[in-house]
Amino acid sequence: MTRLSNIVIIIDQQEEYTALRECIDWGIPAICIIDTNSNPISQIFRFQQMMT
């Protein structure tokens, strides 16, 4: 790759946590598809804590 992606689509947020964390670090927008056993509110709260 010669440049960073404009957007990243992540299929399993819990499984691909490292990829999502790298997107946050690099400022790349990410779309996450989560399974029914995930709580999106707790995931958003966790990432907001990491960003501060």
C-alpha distance matrix in Angstrom:
0.0 3.7 5.6 7.4 8.9 12.4 14.1 14.0 16.8 18.3 21.0 23.1 23.2 25.4 23.4 20.0 21.4 18.8 15.9 18.2 19.2 15.7 15.4 18.8 18.0 15.1 17.1 15.0 17.5 17.9 20.3 22.0 24.2 26.9 29.6 33.3 34.0 31.8 33.3 30.9 33.2 33.0 29.2 29.0 31.6 29.8 26.6 28.8 30.4 27.2 26.2 29.5
3.7 0.0 3.8 7.2 9.5 12.4 15.0 15.8 18.9 20.8 23.8 25.9 25.7 28.0 26.4 22.7 23.7 21.1 18.2 20.2 20.8 17.1 16.6 19.6 18.4 15.1 17.0 15.3 18.1 19.3 21.9 24.0 26.6 29.3 32.3 35.9 36.6 34.2 35.4 32.7 34.7 34.7 30.9 30.3 32.8 31.2 27.8 29.5 31.2 28.0 26.6 29.7
5.6 3.8 0.0 3.8 6.6 9.1 11.9 13.2 16.7 18.7 22.0 24.1 23.5 26.1 24.9 21.1 21.8 19.4 16.4 17.7 18.3 14.7 13.7 16.4 15.6 12.0 13.4 11.8 14.7 16.2 19.1 21.5 24.3 27.1 30.3 33.7 34.5 31.9 32.7 29.9 31.7 31.8 28.1 27.2 29.7 28.3 24.7 26.3 28.2 25.1 23.4 26.5
7.4 7.2 3.8 0.0 3.8 6.6 8.8 9.9 13.6 15.5 19.0 20.9 20.0 22.7 21.8 18.0 18.4 16.3 13.1 14.1 14.8 11.4 10.0 12.8 12.4 8.8 10.1 8.1 11.1 12.6 15.6 17.9 20.9 23.6 26.9 30.3 31.0 28.3 29.0 26.1 27.9 28.0 24.3 23.4 26.0 24.6 21.0 22.6 24.6 21.7 20.1 23.3
8.9 9.5 6.6 3.8 0.0 3.8 5.5 6.8 10.4 12.8 16.2 18.6 18.0 21.1 20.3 16.6 17.5 16.0 12.4 13.0 14.6 11.9 9.5 12.7 13.3 10.2 10.4 7.3 9.1 10.1 12.6 15.2 18.0 21.0 24.3 27.6 28.7 26.1 26.9 23.9 26.0 26.4 22.7 21.9 24.8 23.8 20.3 22.0 24.4 21.8 20.2 23.7
12.4 12.4 9.1 6.6 3.8 0.0 3.8 7.1 10.4 13.4 16.8 19.3 18.5 21.9 21.7 18.1 18.7 17.8 14.3 13.9 15.6 13.4 10.3 12.7 14.0 10.9 9.7 6.5 7.2 9.1 11.4 14.7 17.5 20.7 24.2 27.2 28.6 25.9 26.2 23.0 24.8 25.7 22.2 20.8 23.9 23.4 19.8 21.1 23.9 21.7 19.7 23.0
14.1 15.0 11.9 8.8 5.5 3.8 0.0 3.8 6.8 9.9 13.2 15.8 15.0 18.5 18.5 15.2 15.9 15.6 12.0 11.2 13.6 12.1 8.7 11.2 13.4 11.1 9.7 5.9 5.1 5.7 7.7 10.9 13.7 16.9 20.4 23.4 24.9 22.2 22.7 19.5 21.5 22.5 19.0 17.9 21.1 20.8 17.4 19.0 21.9 19.9 18.4 21.9
14.0 15.8 13.2 9.9 6.8 7.1 3.8 0.0 3.8 6.4 9.8 12.2 11.8 15.2 14.9 11.6 12.7 12.7 9.0 8.6 11.6 10.5 7.7 10.7 13.0 11.4 10.8 7.2 6.4 4.7 6.3 8.4 11.2 14.1 17.5 20.7 22.0 19.5 20.5 17.7 20.1 20.8 17.1 16.7 20.0 19.2 16.2 18.4 21.0 19.0 18.1 21.8
16.8 18.9 16.7 13.6 10.4 10.4 6.8 3.8 0.0 3.8 6.5 9.5 9.8 13.4 13.2 10.5 12.3 13.2 9.9 9.3 12.9 12.7 10.2 12.9 15.6 14.7 13.9 10.5 8.8 5.7 4.8 6.0 7.8 11.1 14.2 17.5 19.1 17.0 18.3 15.7 18.7 19.5 16.0 16.1 19.7 19.0 16.5 19.0 21.7 20.0 19.6 23.4
18.3 20.8 18.7 15.5 12.8 13.4 9.9 6.4 3.8 0.0 3.8 5.9 6.3 9.7 9.4 7.0 9.1 10.6 7.9 7.4 11.2 11.8 10.2 12.5 15.3 15.2 14.9 12.0 10.6 7.0 6.1 4.7 6.2 8.6 11.6 15.1 16.1 14.1 15.8 13.8 17.0 17.3 13.7 14.6 18.0 16.9 14.9 17.9 20.2 18.5 18.8 22.5
21.0 23.8 22.0 19.0 16.2 16.8 13.2 9.8 6.5 3.8 0.0 3.8 6.4 9.2 8.6 7.8 10.5 12.7 10.6 10.4 14.1 15.1 13.8 16.0 18.8 18.9 18.6 15.8 14.1 10.4 8.4 5.9 4.9 6.8 8.8 12.5 13.8 12.6 15.0 13.7 17.2 17.6 14.5 16.0 19.3 18.3 17.0 20.2 22.3 20.9 21.6 25.3
23.1 25.9 24.1 20.9 18.6 19.3 15.8 12.2 9.5 5.9 3.8 0.0 3.8 5.6 5.4 5.9 8.3 11.1 10.3 9.9 13.1 14.8 14.3 15.9 18.6 19.5 19.4 17.1 15.7 11.9 10.3 6.9 5.9 5.5 7.0 10.7 11.0 9.8 12.5 11.9 15.5 15.2 12.2 14.5 17.4 16.1 15.4 18.8 20.4 19.2 20.6 24.0
23.2 25.7 23.5 20.0 18.0 18.5 15.0 11.8 9.8 6.3 6.4 3.8 0.0 3.8 5.5 5.2 5.7 9.1 8.7 7.3 10.1 12.5 12.0 12.9 15.7 17.1 16.9 15.2 13.8 10.3 9.4 5.9 6.7 5.7 8.2 11.4 11.2 8.7 10.6 9.6 12.8 12.1 8.8 11.1 13.9 12.4 11.7 15.1 16.7 15.5 16.9 20.3
25.4 28.0 26.1 22.7 21.1 21.9 18.5 15.2 13.4 9.7 9.2 5.6 3.8 0.0 3.8 5.7 5.5 9.1 10.2 9.3 11.1 13.9 14.3 14.8 17.2 19.2 19.4 18.1 17.1 13.7 13.1 9.7 9.8 7.7 8.7 11.5 10.0 8.0 10.3 10.6 13.3 11.7 9.0 12.2 14.2 12.1 12.3 15.9 16.7 15.6 17.8 20.8
23.4 26.4 24.9 21.8 20.3 21.7 18.5 14.9 13.2 9.4 8.6 5.4 5.5 3.8 0.0 3.8 5.7 8.3 9.2 9.8 11.7 13.7 14.6 15.9 17.8 19.4 20.1 18.5 18.0 14.6 14.2 11.0 11.0 9.7 10.4 13.6 12.4 11.2 13.9 14.1 17.1 15.5 12.7 15.6 17.7 15.3 15.1 18.8 19.5 17.9 19.9 23.2
20.0 22.7 21.1 18.0 16.6 18.1 15.2 11.6 10.5 7.0 7.8 5.9 5.2 5.7 3.8 0.0 3.8 5.5 5.4 6.5 8.8 10.2 11.0 12.8 14.6 15.8 16.7 15.0 14.8 11.6 12.0 9.5 10.6 10.5 12.3 15.8 15.1 13.2 15.4 14.6 17.4 16.1 12.7 14.9 17.3 14.9 13.7 17.4 18.4 16.3 17.8 21.3
21.4 23.7 21.8 18.4 17.5 18.7 15.9 12.7 12.3 9.1 10.5 8.3 5.7 5.5 5.7 3.8 0.0 3.8 5.5 5.1 6.1 8.7 9.9 10.6 12.3 14.3 15.2 14.3 14.3 11.6 12.5 10.2 12.1 11.4 13.5 16.5 15.3 12.8 14.2 13.3 15.5 13.8 10.3 12.5 14.3 11.5 10.5 14.2 14.8 12.7 14.5 17.9
18.8 21.1 19.4 16.3 16.0 17.8 15.6 12.7 13.2 10.6 12.7 11.1 9.1 9.1 8.3 5.5 3.8 0.0 3.8 5.4 5.0 6.2 8.7 9.9 10.4 12.3 14.0 13.4 14.4 12.3 14.2 12.6 14.9 14.8 17.0 20.2 19.1 16.6 17.9 16.8 18.7 16.9 13.5 15.1 16.7 13.6 12.0 15.5 15.9 12.9 14.5 17.8
15.9 18.2 16.4 13.1 12.4 14.3 12.0 9.0 9.9 7.9 10.6 10.3 8.7 10.2 9.2 5.4 5.5 3.8 0.0 3.8 5.4 5.1 6.3 8.8 9.9 10.6 12.1 10.6 11.6 9.4 11.4 10.6 13.1 14.0 16.7 20.1 19.7 17.2 18.5 16.9 19.1 18.0 14.3 15.3 17.6 15.1 12.8 16.1 17.3 14.4 15.2 18.8
18.2 20.2 17.7 14.1 13.0 13.9 11.2 8.6 9.3 7.4 10.4 9.9 7.3 9.3 9.8 6.5 5.1 5.4 3.8 0.0 3.8 5.4 5.1 6.3 8.7 10.0 10.4 9.2 9.3 7.1 9.2 8.4 11.5 12.2 15.3 18.4 18.1 15.1 15.9 13.7 15.7 14.9 11.1 11.6 14.1 12.0 9.5 12.7 14.2 11.8 12.3 16.1
19.2 20.8 18.3 14.8 14.6 15.6 13.6 11.6 12.9 11.2 14.1 13.1 10.1 11.1 11.7 8.8 6.1 5.0 5.4 3.8 0.0 3.8 5.4 5.1 6.2 8.7 9.8 10.0 11.1 9.9 12.5 11.8 15.0 15.2 18.2 21.0 20.2 17.0 17.3 15.4 16.6 15.2 11.7 12.1 13.6 11.0 8.3 11.4 12.1 9.1 9.9 13.4
15.7 17.1 14.7 11.4 11.9 13.4 12.1 10.5 12.7 11.8 15.1 14.8 12.5 13.9 13.7 10.2 8.7 6.2 5.1 5.4 3.8 0.0 3.8 5.3 4.9 6.1 8.3 8.3 10.5 10.1 13.2 13.4 16.6 17.6 20.6 23.7 23.3 20.2 20.8 18.6 20.0 18.9 15.3 15.3 17.1 14.7 11.7 14.2 15.2 11.8 11.8 15.3
15.4 16.6 13.7 10.0 9.5 10.3 8.7 7.7 10.2 10.2 13.8 14.3 12.0 14.3 14.6 11.0 9.9 8.7 6.3 5.1 5.4 3.8 0.0 3.8 5.5 5.2 5.8 4.8 6.7 6.7 10.2 11.2 14.8 16.3 19.7 22.7 22.8 19.7 20.0 17.3 18.7 18.3 14.7 14.0 16.3 14.7 11.3 13.4 15.3 12.5 11.6 15.3
18.8 19.6 16.4 12.8 12.7 12.7 11.2 10.7 12.9 12.5 16.0 15.9 12.9 14.8 15.9 12.8 10.6 9.9 8.8 6.3 5.1 5.3 3.8 0.0 3.8 5.5 5.1 6.3 7.6 8.1 11.5 12.3 16.0 17.0 20.4 23.0 22.8 19.4 19.0 16.2 16.9 16.4 13.0 11.9 13.6 12.1 8.4 10.0 11.8 9.1 7.8 11.5
18.0 18.4 15.6 12.4 13.3 14.0 13.4 13.0 15.6 15.3 18.8 18.6 15.7 17.2 17.8 14.6 12.3 10.4 9.9 8.7 6.2 4.9 5.5 3.8 0.0 3.8 5.6 7.9 10.4 11.4 15.0 15.8 19.4 20.3 23.6 26.3 25.9 22.5 22.2 19.7 20.2 19.2 16.0 15.1 16.2 14.2 10.8 12.2 13.1 9.7 8.5 11.6
15.1 15.1 12.0 8.8 10.2 10.9 11.1 11.4 14.7 15.2 18.9 19.5 17.1 19.2 19.4 15.8 14.3 12.3 10.6 10.0 8.7 6.1 5.2 5.5 3.8 0.0 3.8 5.6 9.0 10.8 14.6 16.2 19.8 21.4 24.9 27.8 27.8 24.4 24.4 21.6 22.4 21.9 18.5 17.3 19.0 17.4 13.8 15.0 16.4 13.3 11.5 14.6
17.1 17.0 13.4 10.1 10.4 9.7 9.7 10.8 13.9 14.9 18.6 19.4 16.9 19.4 20.1 16.7 15.2 14.0 12.1 10.4 9.8 8.3 5.8 5.1 5.6 3.8 0.0 3.8 6.4 9.1 12.8 14.9 18.6 20.4 24.1 26.7 27.0 23.6 23.1 19.9 20.5 20.6 17.4 15.5 17.4 16.6 12.8 13.3 15.5 13.1 10.6 13.7
15.0 15.3 11.8 8.1 7.3 6.5 5.9 7.2 10.5 12.0 15.8 17.1 15.2 18.1 18.5 15.0 14.3 13.4 10.6 9.2 10.0 8.3 4.8 6.3 7.9 5.6 3.8 0.0 3.8 6.3 10.0 12.5 16.1 18.4 22.0 24.9 25.6 22.4 22.3 19.1 20.4 20.7 17.3 15.8 18.3 17.5 13.8 15.0 17.6 15.2 13.3 16.7
17.5 18.1 14.7 11.1 9.1 7.2 5.1 6.4 8.8 10.6 14.1 15.7 13.8 17.1 18.0 14.8 14.3 14.4 11.6 9.3 11.1 10.5 6.7 7.6 10.4 9.0 6.4 3.8 0.0 3.8 6.9 9.9 13.5 15.9 19.7 22.3 23.3 20.2 19.9 16.5 17.8 18.8 15.5 13.7 16.7 16.6 13.1 14.2 17.2 15.6 13.7 17.2
17.9 19.3 16.2 12.6 10.1 9.1 5.7 4.7 5.7 7.0 10.4 11.9 10.3 13.7 14.6 11.6 11.6 12.3 9.4 7.1 9.9 10.1 6.7 8.1 11.4 10.8 9.1 6.3 3.8 0.0 3.8 6.3 9.9 12.3 16.0 18.8 19.9 16.9 17.1 14.0 16.0 16.8 13.3 12.3 15.7 15.3 12.2 14.1 17.1 15.5 14.5 18.2
20.3 21.9 19.1 15.6 12.6 11.4 7.7 6.3 4.8 6.1 8.4 10.3 9.4 13.1 14.2 12.0 12.5 14.2 11.4 9.2 12.5 13.2 10.2 11.5 15.0 14.6 12.8 10.0 6.9 3.8 0.0 3.8 6.7 9.7 13.4 16.0 17.6 15.0 15.4 12.3 14.8 16.2 13.0 12.3 16.0 16.1 13.6 15.6 18.7 17.7 17.0 20.5
22.0 24.0 21.5 17.9 15.2 14.7 10.9 8.4 6.0 4.7 5.9 6.9 5.9 9.7 11.0 9.5 10.2 12.6 10.6 8.4 11.8 13.4 11.2 12.3 15.8 16.2 14.9 12.5 9.9 6.3 3.8 0.0 3.8 6.1 9.8 12.6 14.0 11.4 12.4 9.8 12.9 13.9 10.6 11.0 14.7 14.4 12.7 15.2 17.9 17.1 17.2 20.7
24.2 26.6 24.3 20.9 18.0 17.5 13.7 11.2 7.8 6.2 4.9 5.9 6.7 9.8 11.0 10.6 12.1 14.9 13.1 11.5 15.0 16.6 14.8 16.0 19.4 19.8 18.6 16.1 13.5 9.9 6.7 3.8 0.0 3.8 6.9 9.8 11.8 10.1 11.7 9.9 13.5 14.7 12.0 13.0 16.6 16.5 15.5 18.0 20.6 20.0 20.5 23.9
26.9 29.3 27.1 23.6 21.0 20.7 16.9 14.1 11.1 8.6 6.8 5.5 5.7 7.7 9.7 10.5 11.4 14.8 14.0 12.2 15.2 17.6 16.3 17.0 20.3 21.4 20.4 18.4 15.9 12.3 9.7 6.1 3.8 0.0 3.8 6.7 8.1 6.4 8.5 7.7 11.5 12.2 10.0 12.0 15.1 14.9 14.7 17.4 19.5 19.3 20.4 23.5
29.6 32.3 30.3 26.9 24.3 24.2 20.4 17.5 14.2 11.6 8.8 7.0 8.2 8.7 10.4 12.3 13.5 17.0 16.7 15.3 18.2 20.6 19.7 20.4 23.6 24.9 24.1 22.0 19.7 16.0 13.4 9.8 6.9 3.8 0.0 3.8 5.4 5.7 8.8 9.5 13.1 13.6 12.2 14.6 17.3 17.0 17.5 20.3 22.0 22.0 23.5 26.4
33.3 35.9 33.7 30.3 27.6 27.2 23.4 20.7 17.5 15.1 12.5 10.7 11.4 11.5 13.6 15.8 16.5 20.2 20.1 18.4 21.0 23.7 22.7 23.0 26.3 27.8 26.7 24.9 22.3 18.8 16.0 12.6 9.8 6.7 3.8 0.0 3.8 5.5 7.9 9.5 12.6 13.4 13.0 15.4 17.7 17.9 19.0 21.4 23.0 23.6 25.1 27.7
34.0 36.6 34.5 31.0 28.7 28.6 24.9 22.0 19.1 16.1 13.8 11.0 11.2 10.0 12.4 15.1 15.3 19.1 19.7 18.1 20.2 23.3 22.8 22.8 25.9 27.8 27.0 25.6 23.3 19.9 17.6 14.0 11.8 8.1 5.4 3.8 0.0 3.8 6.8 9.6 12.3 12.0 12.0 15.0 16.7 16.4 18.0 20.6 21.6 22.2 24.3 26.7
31.8 34.2 31.9 28.3 26.1 25.9 22.2 19.5 17.0 14.1 12.6 9.8 8.7 8.0 11.2 13.2 12.8 16.6 17.2 15.1 17.0 20.2 19.7 19.4 22.5 24.4 23.6 22.4 20.2 16.9 15.0 11.4 10.1 6.4 5.7 5.5 3.8 0.0 3.8 6.1 9.0 8.6 8.2 11.2 13.0 12.8 14.3 16.8 18.0 18.6 20.5 22.9
33.3 35.4 32.7 29.0 26.9 26.2 22.7 20.5 18.3 15.8 15.0 12.5 10.6 10.3 13.9 15.4 14.2 17.9 18.5 15.9 17.3 20.8 20.0 19.0 22.2 24.4 23.1 22.3 19.9 17.1 15.4 12.4 11.7 8.5 8.8 7.9 6.8 3.8 0.0 3.8 5.5 5.6 6.5 8.9 10.3 11.0 12.8 14.6 15.9 17.2 18.9 21.0
30.9 32.7 29.9 26.1 23.9 23.0 19.5 17.7 15.7 13.8 13.7 11.9 9.6 10.6 14.1 14.6 13.3 16.8 16.9 13.7 15.4 18.6 17.3 16.2 19.7 21.6 19.9 19.1 16.5 14.0 12.3 9.8 9.9 7.7 9.5 9.5 9.6 6.1 3.8 0.0 3.8 5.5 5.0 6.1 8.6 9.8 10.7 12.3 14.3 15.5 16.6 18.9
33.2 34.7 31.7 27.9 26.0 24.8 21.5 20.1 18.7 17.0 17.2 15.5 12.8 13.3 17.1 17.4 15.5 18.7 19.1 15.7 16.6 20.0 18.7 16.9 20.2 22.4 20.5 20.4 17.8 16.0 14.8 12.9 13.5 11.5 13.1 12.6 12.3 9.0 5.5 3.8 0.0 3.8 5.4 5.2 6.2 8.6 10.1 10.6 12.5 14.5 15.5 17.1
33.0 34.7 31.8 28.0 26.4 25.7 22.5 20.8 19.5 17.3 17.6 15.2 12.1 11.7 15.5 16.1 13.8 16.9 18.0 14.9 15.2 18.9 18.3 16.4 19.2 21.9 20.6 20.7 18.8 16.8 16.2 13.9 14.7 12.2 13.6 13.4 12.0 8.6 5.6 5.5 3.8 0.0 3.8 5.5 5.0 6.1 8.7 9.9 10.6 12.5 14.4 15.9
29.2 30.9 28.1 24.3 22.7 22.2 19.0 17.1 16.0 13.7 14.5 12.2 8.8 9.0 12.7 12.7 10.3 13.5 14.3 11.1 11.7 15.3 14.7 13.0 16.0 18.5 17.4 17.3 15.5 13.3 13.0 10.6 12.0 10.0 12.2 13.0 12.0 8.2 6.5 5.0 5.4 3.8 0.0 3.8 5.4 5.1 6.3 8.6 10.0 10.8 12.5 14.8
29.0 30.3 27.2 23.4 21.9 20.8 17.9 16.7 16.1 14.6 16.0 14.5 11.1 12.2 15.6 14.9 12.5 15.1 15.3 11.6 12.1 15.3 14.0 11.9 15.1 17.3 15.5 15.8 13.7 12.3 12.3 11.0 13.0 12.0 14.6 15.4 15.0 11.2 8.9 6.1 5.2 5.5 3.8 0.0 3.8 5.5 5.3 6.1 8.7 10.0 10.6 12.8
31.6 32.8 29.7 26.0 24.8 23.9 21.1 20.0 19.7 18.0 19.3 17.4 13.9 14.2 17.7 17.3 14.3 16.7 17.6 14.1 13.6 17.1 16.3 13.6 16.2 19.0 17.4 18.3 16.7 15.7 16.0 14.7 16.6 15.1 17.3 17.7 16.7 13.0 10.3 8.6 6.2 5.0 5.4 3.8 0.0 3.8 5.5 5.1 6.3 8.8 10.0 11.2
29.8 31.2 28.3 24.6 23.8 23.4 20.8 19.2 19.0 16.9 18.3 16.1 12.4 12.1 15.3 14.9 11.5 13.6 15.1 12.0 11.0 14.7 14.7 12.1 14.2 17.4 16.6 17.5 16.6 15.3 16.1 14.4 16.5 14.9 17.0 17.9 16.4 12.8 11.0 9.8 8.6 6.1 5.1 5.5 3.8 0.0 3.8 5.5 5.2 6.5 8.9 10.5
26.6 27.8 24.7 21.0 20.3 19.8 17.4 16.2 16.5 14.9 17.0 15.4 11.7 12.3 15.1 13.7 10.5 12.0 12.8 9.5 8.3 11.7 11.3 8.4 10.8 13.8 12.8 13.8 13.1 12.2 13.6 12.7 15.5 14.7 17.5 19.0 18.0 14.3 12.8 10.7 10.1 8.7 6.3 5.3 5.5 3.8 0.0 3.8 5.3 5.0 6.2 8.9
28.8 29.5 26.3 22.6 22.0 21.1 19.0 18.4 19.0 17.9 20.2 18.8 15.1 15.9 18.8 17.4 14.2 15.5 16.1 12.7 11.4 14.2 13.4 10.0 12.2 15.0 13.3 15.0 14.2 14.1 15.6 15.2 18.0 17.4 20.3 21.4 20.6 16.8 14.6 12.3 10.6 9.9 8.6 6.1 5.1 5.5 3.8 0.0 3.8 5.4 5.1 6.7
30.4 31.2 28.2 24.6 24.4 23.9 21.9 21.0 21.7 20.2 22.3 20.4 16.7 16.7 19.5 18.4 14.8 15.9 17.3 14.2 12.1 15.2 15.3 11.8 13.1 16.4 15.5 17.6 17.2 17.1 18.7 17.9 20.6 19.5 22.0 23.0 21.6 18.0 15.9 14.3 12.5 10.6 10.0 8.7 6.3 5.2 5.3 3.8 0.0 3.8 5.5 5.6
27.2 28.0 25.1 21.7 21.8 21.7 19.9 19.0 20.0 18.5 20.9 19.2 15.5 15.6 17.9 16.3 12.7 12.9 14.4 11.8 9.1 11.8 12.5 9.1 9.7 13.3 13.1 15.2 15.6 15.5 17.7 17.1 20.0 19.3 22.0 23.6 22.2 18.6 17.2 15.5 14.5 12.5 10.8 10.0 8.8 6.5 5.0 5.4 3.8 0.0 3.8 5.5
26.2 26.6 23.4 20.1 20.2 19.7 18.4 18.1 19.6 18.8 21.6 20.6 16.9 17.8 19.9 17.8 14.5 14.5 15.2 12.3 9.9 11.8 11.6 7.8 8.5 11.5 10.6 13.3 13.7 14.5 17.0 17.2 20.5 20.4 23.5 25.1 24.3 20.5 18.9 16.6 15.5 14.4 12.5 10.6 10.0 8.9 6.2 5.1 5.5 3.8 0.0 3.8
29.5 29.7 26.5 23.3 23.7 23.0 21.9 21.8 23.4 22.5 25.3 24.0 20.3 20.8 23.2 21.3 17.9 17.8 18.8 16.1 13.4 15.3 15.3 11.5 11.6 14.6 13.7 16.7 17.2 18.2 20.5 20.7 23.9 23.5 26.4 27.7 26.7 22.9 21.0 18.9 17.1 15.9 14.8 12.8 11.2 10.5 8.9 6.7 5.6 5.5 3.8 0.0
